[in-house]
């Protein structure tokens, strides 16, 4: 268990530094907001790399907002976990409705976090994609697929803790996966943190503007 996201980020940064060799101006940290920005800040400071965010929105299950049935990312990228959707007997109407709603939210978040800045330029970069944890993998998979459209040199997923049953899928999607813990019993990311307080949009913006 980690004390908080900052501690997790520091420990993860040490492992990345030991396993990854980067050329000058080759690497970039891309964090999934909002919790991922705290981890990303620690990685950026330790590895002396620029920090950016990739805006995604989780597609929630009906009545269970913490359960992701999929995710939508920048560039109209959409991912549905069909296994979860089928187990919940979700209709196409529900999926289309929640997708439309989250696309609107994503557009607003992108403007809030990135303002008038141009879209991310990740071509030929070694992208280190991070978040505070991965449970179902929906958001991370959507983020990976968005990043691939930018034609990076390499994508490294770096996560403090992830569900063991999602590890194989991430390893197939990314060039490399670096993690600290991958327990079999995984209910929610928050169970692995003593302090898992909510991260506000304003805190994300403050970190981005202070880098």
C-alpha positions in Angstrom: 0.0 0.0 0.0 1.2 3.5 -0.9 0.9 6.5 1.5 -0.4 8.6 -1.4 0.0 9.3 -5.1 3.2 11.3 -4.6 4.9 8.4 -2.8 3.8 6.0 -5.5 5.1 8.3 -8.2 8.5 8.6 -6.5 8.9 4.8 -6.2 7.7 4.3 -9.8 10.2 6.9 -11.1 13.0 5.0 -9.5 12.0 1.8 -11.3 11.7 3.6 -14.6 15.1 5.3 -14.2 16.6 1.8 -13.7 14.9 0.2 -16.7 14.6 2.9 -19.3 17.4 4.8 -21.2 16.3 7.9 -23.0 18.0 10.1 -25.6 18.1 13.9 -25.3 14.6 15.4 -25.8 13.3 12.0 -26.6 10.9 11.3 -23.7 7.7 12.8 -22.5 5.4 12.0 -19.6 1.7 11.9 -20.5 -0.6 11.6 -17.5 -4.3 10.6 -17.4 -6.1 13.2 -15.3 -7.0 13.6 -12.7 -5.2 11.3 -10.3 -2.5 10.4 -12.8 -1.3 14.0 -12.8 0.1 13.6 -9.3 2.0 10.5 -10.3 3.1 12.2 -13.5 4.5 15.2 -11.7 6.8 13.0 -9.7 7.9 11.1 -12.8 8.6 14.3 -14.7 10.6 15.8 -11.8 12.7 12.6 -11.2 13.3 11.9 -14.9 13.6 15.5 -16.0 11.0 15.2 -18.7 8.1 17.4 -19.9 4.7 16.6 -18.5 1.4 16.7 -20.5 -2.1 15.4 -20.0 -4.2 13.3 -22.3 -7.9 13.9 -21.7 -10.1 10.9 -21.5 -13.5 10.2 -20.0 -14.6 7.0 -18.4 -17.9 5.6 -19.7 -19.7 4.5 -16.5 -22.0 1.6 -15.9 -25.6 2.4 -14.9 -25.9 2.9 -11.2 -22.2 2.3 -10.7 -20.2 5.4 -11.7 -16.9 3.8 -10.6 -17.2 0.8 -12.9 -15.9 1.6 -16.4 -17.7 -0.1 -19.3 -15.3 1.8 -21.6 -13.7 5.1 -22.3 -13.6 7.9 -24.8 -10.4 9.9 -25.6 -9.2 12.8 -27.7 -9.5 12.3 -31.4 -12.9 10.7 -31.1 -11.3 7.5 -29.9 -13.8 5.1 -28.3 -13.3 1.8 -26.4 -16.0 -0.4 -25.0 -15.3 -3.4 -22.8 -17.8 -5.7 -24.6 -17.4 -8.4 -21.9 -18.5 -6.0 -19.2 -21.3 -4.6 -21.4 -22.6 -8.0 -22.2 -22.5 -9.1 -18.5 -24.6 -6.0 -17.6 -27.0 -6.6 -20.5 -26.4 -3.0 -21.7 -28.5 -1.8 -24.6 -27.0 0.1 -27.6 -29.2 3.0 -26.6 -27.5 3.3 -23.2 -24.1 3.0 -24.7 -24.8 5.7 -27.3 -26.4 8.0 -24.7 -23.5 7.8 -22.2 -21.0 8.1 -25.1 -22.6 11.4 -26.3 -22.7 12.8 -22.8 -19.0 12.0 -22.1 -17.9 13.3 -25.5 -19.4 16.7 -24.5 -17.6 16.6 -21.1 -14.3 15.6 -22.8 -14.5 18.6 -25.1 -14.9 20.9 -22.2 -12.1 19.3 -20.2 -9.7 19.5 -23.1 -10.3 23.3 -23.4 -9.9 23.7 -19.6 -6.7 21.7 -19.4 -5.0 22.7 -22.7 -6.6 26.0 -23.5 -5.4 27.3 -26.8 -2.3 25.1 -26.9 -1.9 22.9 -30.0 -2.6 19.2 -29.8 0.1 17.0 -28.4 3.0 16.3 -30.7 4.2 12.8 -29.8 5.6 11.8 -33.2 8.9 9.9 -32.7 8.8 10.4 -28.9 9.1 7.8 -26.2 5.8 8.3 -24.4 5.6 7.3 -20.8 1.9 7.0 -20.1 0.8 7.0 -16.5 -2.1 7.0 -14.1 -2.5 6.3 -10.4 -3.8 2.8 -11.1 -5.5 0.5 -13.6 -8.6 -1.6 -12.7 -10.6 -2.5 -15.8 -8.1 -1.0 -18.2 -10.8 0.9 -20.2 -9.3 4.4 -19.7 -5.7 3.2 -20.2 -6.6 1.3 -23.4 -8.4 4.3 -24.9 -5.4 6.5 -24.0 -3.0 4.0 -25.6 -5.0 3.9 -28.8 -5.2 7.7 -29.0 -1.4 8.0 -28.5 -0.7 5.4 -31.2 -2.4 7.7 -33.8 0.4 10.2 -33.1 3.1 7.7 -34.3 5.4 7.8 -31.3 8.7 5.9 -31.3 7.7 3.9 -28.2 4.9 3.7 -25.6 5.7 2.8 -22.1 2.8 2.3 -19.6 4.0 3.1 -16.1 1.6 2.4 -13.3 2.0 2.1 -9.5 -0.6 -0.6 -9.3 -2.7 -2.6 -11.7 -5.1 -5.5 -11.7 -3.2 -8.7 -12.6 -5.8 -9.8 -15.1 -5.3 -6.7 -17.2 -1.5 -6.9 -17.3 -1.4 -9.2 -20.4 -3.7 -7.0 -22.4 -1.6 -3.9 -21.6 1.6 -5.7 -22.5 0.0 -6.5 -25.9 -1.0 -2.9 -26.5 2.1 -1.1 -25.2 5.7 -1.6 -26.1 6.6 -1.9 -22.4 4.7 -2.0 -19.1 6.4 -1.0 -15.9 4.6 -1.4 -12.6 5.1 -1.8 -8.9 2.3 -4.1 -7.9 -0.2 -6.3 -9.7 -2.4 -8.1 -7.1 -4.9 -10.8 -8.0 -7.5 -9.4 -5.6 -8.3 -5.9 -7.0 -11.5 -4.2 -6.2 -10.6 -0.5 -6.7 -7.5 1.6 -7.2 -8.2 3.4 -3.9 -7.7 0.3 -1.8 -4.0 0.5 -2.4 -3.6 4.1 -1.1 -3.8 5.3 2.5 -4.7 8.8 1.1 -6.7 8.6 -2.1 -8.4 12.0 -1.9 -10.1 13.5 -4.9 -7.9 15.5 -7.2 -9.6 18.7 -8.5 -9.4 20.1 -12.0 -7.9 23.2 -10.5 -5.0 21.2 -9.0 -4.4 19.5 -12.4 -4.2 22.9 -14.0 -1.9 24.3 -11.3 0.6 21.4 -11.8 0.5 21.8 -15.6 1.1 25.6 -15.3 4.0 25.1 -12.8 6.0 22.7 -14.8 
